[in-house]
Each structure stands twice: as structure tokens, then as C-alpha cells.
Amino acid sequence: MSSTAVRIGRLLPNRTSLFVCDVQERFRSTIKGYPAVIDTARRLVRGAIALEIPIFCTEQYPKALGSTVQELLDVLPEDCKRVPKTDFTMLVPEVKAELERMQDVKQIVLLGIEGHVCVFQTALDLLELGYEVHVVADGVSSSRWLDRAVGLQRIAQSGGFLTTSEMILFQLTGGSKHPAFKTVSNLAKESRPEALPIVSML
């Protein structure tokens, strides 16, 4: 990958991994726009499978907060381990070690909750380690809109890219000749819950 490609955030399938942060049952009643987050996570997981992109999934203290939502469990590949954690960042030792073994992966697509806590701290840790971070705005939320907006803005200020699930999927296919294009195109056509609000509220 050229230095220009890194600077402008051009995603390449063989250098990309999907991070799904704490999309768990207990948060259904507290996270703003949670149906949209779940829908986006499902769509990107299915796209990642079609594009043969590795997936990391974490659960924040599942004993108290429940497991990953069933809608996501229905589409996650069997070999995708759900890593429990108590740290806010997804980069717990198990995830970090596995990621380091994937030496070609330098770009991370990140979604989940909460945008100003676990997603934010994961993004900072990844950026600090030299990874390029693409945060999916339609797949990130918090219990308060202001926290979500400021969390996403802080990630952008720190060097992360804000994007959407559709931008991600079409960027990774690159054109209609890609073997996964039909799958991605069909994913983009699916009906979706009401969209999350725009990022900037300040």
C-alpha cells in the first residue's frame, strides 16, 4: 500500500478487519437508535464474510450485560470467537495478540457501542499502534446523542475516518467486477431502520 493510500483512507480487503464492539442484549433499552446499530452490524458482518475479511467481536462483562444480540449471532461465522472483557477497549490481550498475527491487516472498520466509551477508547488504542481506523457512523451509538456526537468527533480529531456501512462495502468491492459485488449490492438495497442522526451537533 502506498503512503498516499494510507493518508486518504483507501480500504483494501486484504488489509482490513471488522471490529464489532459490545452489541449486546442488555443495551436494547438504553442505547439511542439501537435497531439501526444492530442492522448495520448485521449488514457489515455479512459483507465481511462475502469479502473474506476477518471479524473480531467483543462482549463487555457478559455475565451482567448479556451476550451478543441474537440478530448478530444469526449471521456471525462459527469461527468468530466472542471475546469477553471488562476493559473498555476491545484491544484486550487476546484480541491484540490475534490481530498482531494478522500481519497484513493494517485497516480496522469499527462499529458498536458506546461511541464515547468503548468505541472511542478502542479507536485511540488502534491509532496509537499505527492502525488506520474507519468508524462506521451508522453503526455507532451511545445512551445520549451528545455523547455519541462528541465521541465520533474526538475520534476524527485523533485521526480516525468517519464513514458509513454502504461507503465501506462499496469501497471494499471497488467495482461491479468484484466476485462479492452482487452480495454487497443486495445488502445495500435492503430496507433499514430509521437512520441515526448526523454526527455534528456542536
C-alpha positions in Angstrom: 0.0 0.0 0.0 1.3 3.4 -0.9 1.7 6.2 1.7 -1.0 8.2 -0.2 -3.4 5.3 0.1 -2.9 5.3 3.9 -3.3 9.1 4.2 -6.6 9.2 2.3 -8.1 6.0 3.8 -8.5 3.8 0.8 -9.7 0.5 2.2 -8.3 -2.8 0.7 -10.0 -6.1 1.5 -6.7 -8.0 2.2 -5.6 -5.4 4.7 -8.9 -4.9 6.5 -10.6 -6.4 9.6 -14.0 -5.7 11.1 -14.3 -4.9 14.8 -17.8 -5.4 16.4 -17.8 -3.8 19.8 -20.2 -5.0 22.5 -23.5 -5.2 20.6 -25.2 -6.9 23.5 -28.8 -7.7 24.7 -28.8 -5.7 27.9 -28.3 -2.4 25.9 -31.6 -2.6 24.0 -33.4 -0.3 26.3 -30.6 2.2 26.8 -28.8 2.9 23.5 -30.2 5.5 21.2 -31.1 4.1 17.8 -30.1 0.6 18.8 -32.1 -1.1 16.0 -30.0 0.8 13.4 -26.8 -0.2 15.1 -27.8 -3.9 15.1 -28.9 -3.7 11.5 -25.7 -2.0 10.4 -23.6 -4.6 12.3 -25.6 -7.5 10.6 -25.0 -5.9 7.2 -21.3 -5.4 7.7 -20.8 -8.9 9.1 -22.5 -10.4 6.1 -20.4 -8.2 3.8 -17.2 -9.1 5.6 -18.0 -12.8 5.2 -18.5 -12.3 1.4 -15.3 -10.3 1.2 -13.4 -12.8 3.3 -12.5 -10.2 5.9 -11.6 -11.3 9.5 -14.1 -10.3 12.2 -13.4 -9.6 15.9 -16.3 -9.4 18.3 -16.2 -8.5 22.0 -18.7 -8.5 24.9 -18.5 -6.2 27.8 -18.9 -8.2 31.1 -21.5 -10.6 29.5 -22.3 -12.1 32.9 -24.2 -8.9 33.7 -24.8 -7.3 30.3 -25.8 -10.4 28.3 -24.4 -11.9 25.2 -24.2 -10.5 21.7 -27.8 -9.9 20.3 -29.4 -12.8 18.6 -29.8 -10.9 15.3 -26.0 -10.8 15.1 -25.4 -14.3 16.4 -27.5 -15.5 13.5 -25.0 -14.2 11.0 -21.6 -14.3 12.7 -19.4 -17.1 11.3 -18.9 -20.1 13.6 -15.2 -19.4 13.9 -15.7 -15.9 15.1 -15.0 -16.0 18.8 -16.8 -13.6 21.1 -14.2 -12.3 23.5 -15.4 -11.3 26.9 -13.8 -8.2 28.5 -14.0 -5.9 31.5 -11.7 -3.2 30.0 -13.4 -0.6 27.8 -11.1 -1.1 24.9 -11.5 -4.0 22.5 -7.7 -4.4 22.5 -7.6 -6.8 25.4 -4.6 -9.2 25.3 -6.4 -12.0 23.4 -7.6 -9.6 20.6 -4.4 -7.8 20.4 -2.4 -11.0 20.1 -4.6 -12.4 17.3 -4.6 -9.1 15.4 -0.8 -9.0 15.6 -0.7 -12.4 14.0 -2.5 -11.0 11.0 0.5 -9.0 9.8 -1.2 -7.8 6.6 -4.1 -6.3 8.4 -3.5 -2.6 8.9 -7.0 -1.1 8.5 -9.8 -1.6 11.0 -13.5 -1.0 10.4 -15.0 -0.3 13.8 -18.6 -0.2 15.0 -20.6 -0.8 18.2 -21.3 0.8 21.5 -20.9 3.0 23.3 -19.5 5.5 20.9 -17.9 7.7 23.6 -16.5 4.9 25.7 -15.6 1.5 24.3 -15.6 2.5 20.6 -13.7 5.7 21.4 -11.0 4.0 23.5 -10.6 1.2 21.0 -10.1 3.7 18.3 -7.5 5.6 20.2 -5.6 2.4 21.1 -5.6 1.2 17.4 -4.5 4.6 16.2 -1.7 4.7 18.7 -0.5 1.3 17.4 -0.4 2.6 13.9 -3.6 1.1 12.5 -5.9 3.0 10.2 -9.3 3.3 11.8 -12.6 3.6 9.9 -15.5 4.2 12.3 -19.0 3.4 10.9 -21.2 6.3 11.9 -24.5 4.4 11.2 -23.2 1.5 13.3 -22.1 3.5 16.4 -24.3 5.0 19.2 -24.5 5.8 22.9 -27.1 6.3 25.6 -27.1 10.0 24.9 -26.9 11.7 21.5 -24.4 14.3 22.7 -22.0 11.7 23.9 -22.3 9.9 20.6 -21.6 13.1 18.6 -18.7 14.2 20.7 -17.2 10.7 20.8 -17.2 10.4 17.0 -15.8 13.9 16.6 -13.0 13.1 19.0 -12.1 10.0 17.0 -12.0 12.1 13.9 -9.8 14.7 15.6 -7.4 12.0 16.6 -7.0 10.7 13.0 -9.8 8.2 12.5 -12.0 8.3 9.4 -15.8 8.6 9.8 -17.7 6.6 7.2 -20.9 4.7 6.6 -21.6 1.0 6.1 -22.5 1.5 2.5 -19.4 3.5 1.8 -17.3 0.7 3.4 -18.9 -2.1 1.4 -18.7 -0.4 -2.0 -15.2 0.8 -1.3 -14.0 -2.7 -0.5 -15.5 -4.2 -3.7 -14.1 -1.4 -5.9 -16.5 -2.1 -8.8 -19.1 -4.4 -10.3 -16.5 -6.9 -11.4 -15.7 -8.0 -7.8 -16.9 -11.5 -7.0 -18.8 -10.1 -4.0 -20.4 -7.2 -5.8 -23.8 -8.9 -6.2 -23.9 -9.7 -2.5 -22.9 -6.2 -1.5 -25.3 -4.6 -3.9 -28.2 -6.7 -2.4 -27.1 -5.7 1.1 -27.3 -2.0 0.1 -30.8 -2.4 -1.2 -32.2 -3.9 2.0 -34.7 -1.8 4.0 -33.2 -0.3 7.2 -34.4 1.1 10.5 -34.6 4.9 10.9 -31.1 6.3 10.4 -29.0 7.7 13.2 -28.7 11.5 13.2 -25.8 13.3 11.6 -22.6 13.3 13.6 -22.0 17.0 14.2 -24.2 18.6 16.9 -21.8 21.2 18.1 
